[in-house]
């Protein structure tokens, strides 16, 4: 039978480590008591060894969890490592879900030392080849978050051989089932497979201690219940107490929920009054403990009552707990019935019971369930009292989603009576839904002109933060300077946020000395605020990154991402979009691409939801480049189209122009000069790029219209003119201490010099850059320029090998690693620039006529889908040709294949 938790919006308070805060969440629910062995399902599982996803799907009461337990036992007996997560509504919060995922991965023993050091690493570990494993996710219907669904789709797609996801769900999960079904990677176990057969019904009743029924009575029961396990369980309880089982079975009518309700009512009616009363009044609780139940039912021996109910198997399931007293929960089907019955019989009691639970949790120092129960009671004034007591702490901890959920549940007229809480709500909305929603909320609240010192302090910080998040740095600077003159206020949190905001704004505007002074001030005033510590370290890391100090920037971003103590499901590891995208960017520069993919799974959806332009541009650009690198040109294009669309919808011209600019860069990587030039023209929004030129925006340090145009000239146009333009820019860039940008320009200069035939100058220019990047482990700054930089690279390597003096081993390894990334596509070093070989000079395995056609279309920038349409073949056929082309040319990706083909004259 199903052992899903009650369907209640009340979520337990996160506290302690995952094992403590989610007692029972990672353990198999229910008992290992006698159950009907589902041999048919066992056989299906045995035959589905190649399946990546095992889906057990049916409505409530069909025994999904029990079947999952049996599959779990079957796989464990076969030597498969297993881990279990029972999901709930709170897992829609990405940080919480990642925290739980990391705990489960630790139990799978996929990493040395158990649990991954960072929650985001759990995704990468699930993709690693190794011993077989199965991750079980029960109650999957609780997950509604598109971001969590997208993450799980990625996980399923990239599971290694022997890795499986086993899901129990009432609804159809959005995990790309059609694609998995076509590939033979999905095993579906639905209602028909879960229904008990007549023989299984007989065995089930016997195991429940029901006397054997006559064949006709058993057949009637099977017909009325249609093998529905929950109905059979309720029938078994009723039959055990009824002297006339044949009459009881004949009285049953209807199917589905109506039958279950009839049986539940029959079971409830037979309970002694004190037991019936206990069941109804405790049904509002997600977890039942003697002391908590006692708060709802004073004078009742709740410990004895719970023990008795558990012993009678009356839908009460034990929960493992670190606490001294035992904890239980109701079977979900029974709990739902009990709550509905309570509302019908004692409507006035529901409010009192929730308030009693709220008071108990408040006295126990557990504000989260205390506030949840107050809201469930509809006692919004009391909820506001609790929020006024604790909201500031949650704000400083960065628990914005939790605050946003509560404020959304409280009526507007109640909130308006608590103006300080409206300010708290605006922070929560701003940092979870983005600046447009935050600005609308501030305008609607009417608190902007409040004379209340607390409200004024929050507004003083909110206004410049809103401007900065909407890409209005000049306005943010003016408003923020006026706000700084009003410090200190009565709210230290708001003052520190304002100081951090102004450090960020002044850094963008090029006032670096002032930015560092403000950061020092913010750090000295953090007073334990997790949110402000994240903000300060992120901004300091941005300054380090701009100066080319990659290692120091990585350390700061890591501190920002991991800001604060690990607090179970609400760990900031894996859930901080502000710091997380910056951390992913630094990891990208270090060429840690697997880690970047894992980070983007987490942070891109969060960055998209909050809508900060730099974070959106950087996360989408990285995702597009990673997809292109894997050969998924269509996917890379879709990512950029989504970014451009978001820019239009949110009226962010810089985002629109950046999406077009990244598309131009992608076309250049494909060798499509004309397409890239057209896209550059579309990206040329003078108002955008004029502002970018005078500000120091993180997304554009290496990526703006000027740099991409220089790249186009170096690759397709007038390389000499490009070299002159770069040389003219460098003094000003270095004077501004923009070392990272200076290095990028010098890489382009080396490529331009090489193309012009100034080979010694190209080698010397690039060598200077590599000395600097080798100290920091900076790689993508060079690698993203593609095969065109391979010639100067090999020239540097050759000079190092021929050097009469000792060579820095770090530099030598750095150059070798860069060249290794280009593989067979590295251009030869020496006194001549690489030239296209005469037609027909290819000495390797010849390409077929169809492969040549695909290769030419590839060189013209066609995507897989476009090639398939043009050639009148399936997209899978195109992929087959591409694999063959890469094998014959010894290339590692599409770009290399085109470059090698051009060099050997295959493209004419």
Residue pairs with C-beta under 8 A, 6 or more apart in sequence:
1 61
1 63
1 65
1 66
1 229
1 230
1 233
1 331
2 60
2 61
2 62
2 63
2 64
2 65
2 66
2 229
2 230
2 331
2 332
2 333
3 29
3 30
3 65
3 66
3 317
3 331
3 332
4 60
4 64
4 65
4 138
4 139
4 331
4 332
5 86
5 88
5 139
5 286
5 329
5 332
6 283
6 286
6 329
6 330
6 332
6 335
6 336
6 339
7 332
7 335
7 336
8 284
8 286
8 335
9 89
9 372
9 376
10 286
10 369
10 372
10 373
10 376
11 88
11 89
11 90
11 286
11 368
11 369
11 372
12 21
12 22
12 90
12 286
12 287
12 368
12 369
13 21
13 361
13 366
13 367
13 368
13 369
14 21
14 90
14 96
14 368
14 567
14 568
14 569
14 570
15 21
15 366
15 567
15 568
16 567
16 568
17 566
17 568
18 25
18 26
18 99
18 100
18 102
18 103
18 568
18 569
19 26
19 103
19 322
20 322
20 568
21 567
21 568
21 569
22 100
22 103
22 568
22 569
23 319
23 320
23 321
23 322
23 323
23 327
24 86
24 319
24 320
24 321
24 327
25 85
25 86
25 88
25 100
26 83
26 84
26 85
26 86
26 100
26 103
26 104
26 107
27 84
27 320
28 69
28 72
28 84
29 65
29 69
29 86
29 138
29 317
30 65
30 66
30 69
30 317
32 69
34 207
35 66
35 69
35 70
35 207
36 196
36 200
36 203
36 204
36 207
37 70
38 67
38 70
38 200
40 193
41 67
41 70
41 71
41 189
41 193
42 70
42 71
42 74
44 187
44 189
44 193
45 54
45 71
45 74
45 75
45 187
46 74
48 54
48 187
50 184
50 185
51 164
51 184
51 185
51 186
51 187
52 156
52 159
52 163
52 164
52 165
52 180
52 185
52 186
53 156
53 164
53 165
53 166
53 167
53 175
53 177
53 180
53 185
53 186
53 187
54 71
54 134
54 164
54 165
54 166
54 167
54 187
54 189
55 167
55 169
55 173
55 177
55 186
55 187
55 188
55 189
56 64
56 67
56 68
56 71
56 166
56 167
56 168
56 169
56 189
56 194
57 64
57 167
57 168
57 169
57 170
57 171
57 172
57 188
57 189
57 190
57 191
58 64
58 170
58 190
58 191
58 194
59 170
59 191
59 256
60 170
60 230
60 332
60 333
60 336
61 228
61 229
61 230
61 231
61 260
61 333
62 191
62 194
62 195
62 228
62 229
62 230
63 194
63 229
63 230
64 138
64 168
64 169
64 170
64 194
65 138
65 168
66 229
67 168
67 189
67 194
68 136
68 138
68 166
68 168
71 136
71 166
72 82
72 84
72 134
72 136
72 166
75 82
75 134
75 164
75 166
76 82
79 132
80 132
80 133
80 134
80 162
80 164
81 108
81 109
81 110
81 131
81 132
81 133
81 134
82 108
82 133
82 134
82 135
82 136
83 104
83 105
83 107
83 108
83 133
83 134
83 135
83 136
84 104
84 136
84 138
85 100
85 101
85 104
85 135
85 136
85 137
85 138
86 138
86 139
87 137
87 138
87 139
87 140
87 142
87 143
88 139
88 142
89 142
89 144
90 96
90 569
91 97
91 100
91 142
91 143
91 148
91 569
92 142
92 143
92 144
92 145
92 148
93 145
93 401
93 402
93 569
93 570
93 575
94 145
94 147
94 148
94 151
94 574
94 575
94 602
94 605
94 606
95 119
95 569
95 570
95 571
95 572
95 573
95 574
95 575
95 576
96 568
96 569
96 570
96 575
97 143
97 145
97 148
97 151
97 569
98 119
98 120
98 122
98 571
98 573
98 574
98 575
98 602
99 119
99 566
99 568
99 569
99 570
99 571
99 573
99 574
100 569
101 119
101 122
101 123
102 115
102 116
102 118
102 119
102 121
102 122
102 574
103 115
104 122
104 135
105 111
105 115
105 116
105 122
105 125
105 126
105 135
106 114
106 115
106 116
107 114
108 133
108 135
110 125
110 126
110 128
110 130
110 133
111 121
111 125
116 122
116 125
118 561
118 562
118 573
118 574
119 571
119 573
119 574
120 573
120 574
120 580
120 595
120 598
120 599
120 601
120 602
121 595
121 598
123 151
123 154
123 155
123 597
123 598
123 601
123 602
124 594
124 595
124 597
124 598
126 135
126 155
126 158
126 159
126 163
127 155
127 158
127 159
127 160
127 594
128 160
129 160
129 161
130 160
130 162
131 162
132 162
132 163
132 164
133 162
133 163
133 164
134 163
134 164
134 165
134 166
135 164
135 165
135 166
136 166
136 167
136 168
137 165
137 166
137 167
137 168
138 167
138 168
139 168
139 169
140 167
140 168
140 169
140 171
140 173
141 169
141 170
141 171
143 149
143 152
143 173
146 174
146 605
147 605
147 606
147 609
149 173
149 174
149 175
150 601
150 605
151 601
151 602
151 605
152 165
152 173
152 175
153 174
153 175
153 176
154 601
155 165
156 165
156 175
156 176
156 180
157 176
159 165
167 173
167 175
177 186
177 188
180 186
181 188
194 229
195 226
195 227
195 228
196 204
196 222
196 227
196 228
196 229
196 232
197 227
198 218
198 219
198 222
200 227
201 218
201 221
201 222
201 225
201 227
201 232
202 212
202 213
202 218
204 229
204 232
204 236
205 212
205 213
205 218
205 232
205 236
205 239
206 212
208 233
208 236
208 237
208 240
209 240
210 236
210 239
210 240
210 245
211 245
213 221
213 239
213 245
213 246
213 249
214 246
217 245
217 246
217 249
220 249
220 250
221 232
221 235
221 249
221 252
224 231
224 249
224 252
224 253
224 255
224 259
225 231
225 232
225 235
225 252
225 255
225 259
226 255
228 255
228 256
228 259
228 260
230 260
230 333
231 255
231 259
231 260
231 263
234 260
234 263
234 264
234 266
234 267
235 248
235 249
235 252
235 263
237 263
237 267
237 314
238 248
238 263
238 266
238 267
238 270
239 245
239 248
239 249
241 270
242 248
252 259
252 262
252 263
253 259
253 262
254 262
260 333
260 337
261 337
264 333
264 334
264 337
264 338
265 337
265 341
267 314
268 276
268 279
268 337
268 338
268 341
269 276
271 279
274 300
274 305
275 305
275 308
275 309
277 297
278 293
278 297
278 300
278 302
278 305
278 309
279 309
279 314
279 338
280 338
280 341
280 342
280 345
280 346
281 296
281 297
281 342
281 346
281 349
281 353
282 288
282 293
282 296
282 297
283 330
283 335
283 338
283 339
283 341
283 342
284 296
284 339
284 342
284 350
284 353
284 354
284 357
284 373
284 376
285 292
285 293
285 296
285 357
286 329
286 369
287 319
287 327
287 328
287 329
288 306
288 316
288 327
288 328
288 329
288 330
289 321
289 323
289 325
289 326
289 327
289 328
290 302
290 303
290 306
290 325
290 326
291 302
291 325
291 360
292 357
292 360
292 361
293 300
293 302
293 305
293 306
294 300
294 302
295 356
295 357
295 359
295 360
296 353
296 356
296 357
296 360
303 325
306 316
306 326
306 328
309 316
309 328
310 316
310 318
310 328
314 334
315 330
315 331
315 333
315 334
315 335
316 328
316 329
316 330
316 331
317 328
317 329
317 330
317 331
318 326
318 327
318 328
319 327
319 328
319 329
320 327
321 327
329 335
330 338
342 349
342 350
343 350
350 377
351 377
351 378
351 379
352 377
353 377
354 373
354 374
354 376
354 377
354 379
355 373
355 374
355 377
355 379
355 382
357 369
357 373
358 369
358 370
358 371
358 372
358 373
358 374
358 377
358 379
358 382
358 386
359 370
361 367
361 368
361 369
361 370
361 373
362 370
362 386
367 386
367 389
367 390
368 402
370 386
371 383
371 386
371 387
371 390
371 406
374 380
374 382
374 383
374 386
375 383
375 406
375 409
375 410
380 410
380 411
380 414
381 414
383 406
383 410
384 410
384 414
384 415
384 417
384 418
384 421
387 406
387 418
387 421
387 424
388 418
388 420
388 421
391 403
391 421
391 424
392 424
392 493
394 402
394 403
395 403
395 424
395 427
395 428
395 493
395 531
396 493
396 528
396 529
396 530
396 531
396 532
397 530
397 531
397 564
397 567
397 570
398 530
398 531
398 534
398 563
398 564
398 572
398 576
399 570
400 427
400 428
400 431
400 432
401 428
401 432
402 570
403 424
403 425
403 427
403 428
404 425
404 428
404 429
404 432
404 433
407 415
407 421
407 424
407 425
407 428
407 429
415 421
415 422
415 425
416 422
416 445
419 445
419 447
419 450
419 452
419 455
420 452
420 454
420 455
420 458
422 445
422 447
422 455
423 445
423 447
423 454
423 455
423 458
423 459
423 462
424 458
425 441
425 445
426 438
426 441
426 442
426 445
426 458
426 462
427 458
427 462
429 437
429 438
429 441
430 437
430 438
430 441
430 462
430 465
430 466
430 469
431 438
431 610
432 609
432 610
433 609
433 610
434 469
434 609
434 610
434 611
434 612
434 650
435 466
435 469
435 470
435 611
435 612
436 470
436 611
436 650
438 462
438 466
438 469
439 466
439 470
442 448
442 459
442 462
442 463
442 466
447 455
447 459
448 459
448 463
450 456
450 459
453 489
453 490
454 490
454 491
456 489
457 489
457 490
457 491
457 494
457 495
458 491
458 494
460 483
460 486
460 489
460 494
460 498
461 483
461 494
461 495
461 497
461 498
461 501
462 494
463 479
463 483
464 476
464 477
464 479
464 480
464 483
464 498
464 501
464 502
464 505
465 476
465 497
465 498
465 501
467 473
467 475
467 476
467 479
468 476
468 501
468 504
468 505
469 610
469 611
469 612
471 613
471 652
471 654
473 505
473 508
473 509
473 695
474 509
476 501
476 505
477 502
477 505
477 506
477 509
480 498
480 501
480 502
480 505
481 502
483 498
484 498
484 499
484 502
487 495
487 498
487 499
488 495
489 495
492 525
492 527
493 529
493 531
493 532
495 525
496 522
496 525
496 526
496 527
496 529
496 532
497 531
497 532
497 535
499 518
499 521
499 522
499 525
500 518
500 519
500 522
500 532
500 535
500 536
500 539
501 535
502 518
503 515
503 516
503 518
503 519
503 522
503 536
503 539
504 515
504 535
504 539
504 542
506 512
506 514
506 515
506 518
507 515
507 539
507 542
507 543
507 696
508 695
508 696
508 697
509 695
509 696
510 694
510 695
510 696
510 736
512 543
512 737
515 539
515 543
516 543
519 536
519 539
519 540
522 532
522 535
522 536
523 536
525 532
526 532
526 533
526 536
530 563
530 564
530 572
531 563
533 559
533 560
533 563
533 564
534 560
534 561
534 563
534 564
534 572
534 576
534 578
534 579
535 560
535 578
537 556
537 557
537 559
537 560
537 563
537 579
538 556
538 557
538 560
538 578
538 579
538 582
540 556
541 552
541 553
541 554
541 555
541 556
541 557
541 560
541 579
541 582
541 586
542 553
542 582
542 698
544 550
544 552
544 553
544 556
545 553
545 582
545 585
545 586
545 589
545 698
545 701
545 740
546 696
546 698
546 701
546 737
546 738
546 739
546 740
546 741
547 737
547 738
547 739
547 740
548 739
548 740
548 743
548 772
548 776
548 778
549 776
550 586
550 589
550 590
550 776
550 777
550 778
551 776
551 777
553 586
554 583
554 586
554 587
554 590
557 579
557 582
557 583
557 586
558 583
560 576
560 578
560 579
560 582
560 583
561 572
561 573
561 574
561 576
561 579
561 580
561 583
562 572
562 573
563 572
563 576
563 579
564 571
564 572
566 573
574 580
574 602
575 602
575 606
577 603
577 606
577 607
577 609
577 610
577 612
577 615
578 610
578 612
578 615
580 599
580 602
580 603
580 606
580 607
581 603
581 604
581 607
581 615
581 618
581 619
582 615
582 618
582 698
583 599
584 596
584 599
584 600
584 603
584 618
584 619
584 622
585 618
585 622
585 698
587 595
587 596
587 599
588 596
588 622
588 780
589 778
589 779
589 780
589 781
590 777
590 778
590 779
590 780
591 779
591 780
591 783
591 821
593 626
593 629
596 622
596 626
597 626
600 619
600 622
600 623
600 626
603 615
603 619
604 619
604 620
604 623
607 615
607 616
607 619
608 616
608 619
608 646
611 646
611 650
611 652
613 652
613 654
613 655
613 699
614 697
614 698
614 699
615 699
616 643
616 646
616 647
616 652
616 655
617 643
617 654
617 655
617 658
617 659
617 699
617 700
617 703
618 698
618 699
620 639
620 640
620 642
620 643
620 659
620 662
621 643
621 658
621 662
621 699
621 703
623 639
624 636
624 637
624 639
624 640
624 643
624 662
624 666
625 636
625 666
625 784
627 633
627 635
627 636
627 639
628 636
628 666
628 669
628 894
629 893
630 893
631 882
631 893
631 894
632 864
633 666
633 670
633 863
633 864
633 894
634 863
634 864
634 865
636 666
637 663
637 666
637 863
640 659
640 662
640 663
640 666
641 659
643 655
643 658
643 659
643 662
644 655
644 656
644 659
644 660
646 652
646 655
647 653
647 654
647 655
647 656
647 657
647 658
647 659
648 656
653 685
653 687
653 688
654 688
654 691
654 692
656 685
657 683
657 684
657 685
657 688
657 689
657 705
658 683
658 699
658 700
658 703
660 679
660 682
660 683
661 679
661 680
661 683
661 703
661 704
661 705
661 708
662 703
663 679
663 683
664 676
664 677
664 679
664 680
664 683
664 708
664 712
665 676
665 703
665 708
665 711
667 675
667 676
667 679
667 861
668 676
668 708
668 711
668 712
668 715
668 716
669 786
669 895
670 858
670 859
670 860
670 861
670 894
670 895
670 898
671 859
671 861
671 895
671 898
671 899
671 902
672 860
672 861
673 712
673 715
673 716
675 861
676 712
676 716
677 712
677 716
680 705
680 708
680 709
680 712
683 705
683 708
684 705
689 704
689 705
689 706
692 700
692 704
692 705
693 704
693 706
696 738
701 738
701 740
701 741
702 740
702 741
702 744
702 781
706 729
707 744
707 745
707 748
710 722
710 725
710 726
710 745
710 748
711 748
711 785
713 719
713 721
713 722
713 725
713 752
714 722
714 748
714 751
714 752
714 755
714 788
715 751
715 788
719 751
719 752
719 755
719 756
720 752
720 756
722 748
722 752
723 749
723 752
723 753
723 756
726 745
726 746
726 748
726 749
726 752
727 749
729 745
730 742
730 745
730 746
730 749
733 741
733 742
733 745
734 742
739 772
740 778
740 781
743 769
743 772
743 773
743 778
743 781
744 781
746 765
746 766
746 768
746 769
747 766
747 769
747 781
747 782
747 785
747 789
748 785
749 765
750 762
750 763
750 765
750 766
750 769
750 789
750 792
751 762
751 785
751 788
751 789
751 792
753 759
753 761
753 762
753 765
753 792
754 762
754 788
754 791
754 792
754 795
754 833
755 788
755 833
757 833
759 791
759 792
759 795
759 830
759 831
759 832
759 833
762 791
762 792
762 795
763 792
763 795
763 796
763 799
765 792
766 789
766 792
766 793
766 795
766 796
767 796
767 799
769 782
770 782
770 796
770 811
770 814
770 815
770 818
771 808
771 811
772 778
773 779
773 781
773 782
773 814
774 808
774 810
774 811
774 813
774 814
774 815
775 810
777 814
779 817
779 818
779 821
782 789
782 793
782 818
783 789
783 818
783 821
783 822
786 895
786 899
787 822
787 825
787 826
787 827
787 895
787 896
787 899
790 819
790 822
790 825
790 826
790 827
791 827
791 828
791 829
791 833
791 834
793 815
793 818
793 819
793 822
793 826
793 829
794 819
794 826
794 827
794 828
794 829
795 829
795 830
796 815
797 812
797 815
797 816
797 819
797 829
798 829
798 830
800 807
800 811
800 812
800 815
801 807
819 826
822 896
823 890
823 891
823 892
823 896
824 889
824 890
824 891
824 892
824 896
824 900
825 891
825 892
825 895
825 896
825 899
825 900
827 834
827 903
828 834
834 903
835 903
836 902
836 903
836 904
836 905
837 903
837 904
837 905
838 905
839 905
839 906
839 908
840 905
841 904
841 905
842 904
842 905
842 906
844 888
844 889
844 890
845 888
846 888
847 855
847 885
847 888
847 906
848 884
850 871
850 881
851 881
851 884
851 885
851 888
852 906
853 871
854 867
854 871
854 878
854 881
854 882
854 885
855 885
855 897
855 898
855 901
855 906
855 907
856 907
857 866
857 867
857 870
857 871
858 867
858 882
858 885
858 894
858 897
858 898
859 898
859 901
859 902
859 907
862 870
864 875
864 878
864 879
864 882
865 875
867 878
868 874
868 875
868 877
868 878
871 877
871 878
882 894
882 897
885 891
885 897
886 892
886 893
886 896
886 897
889 896
889 897
889 900
889 901
890 900
891 897
891 899
891 900
898 907
901 907
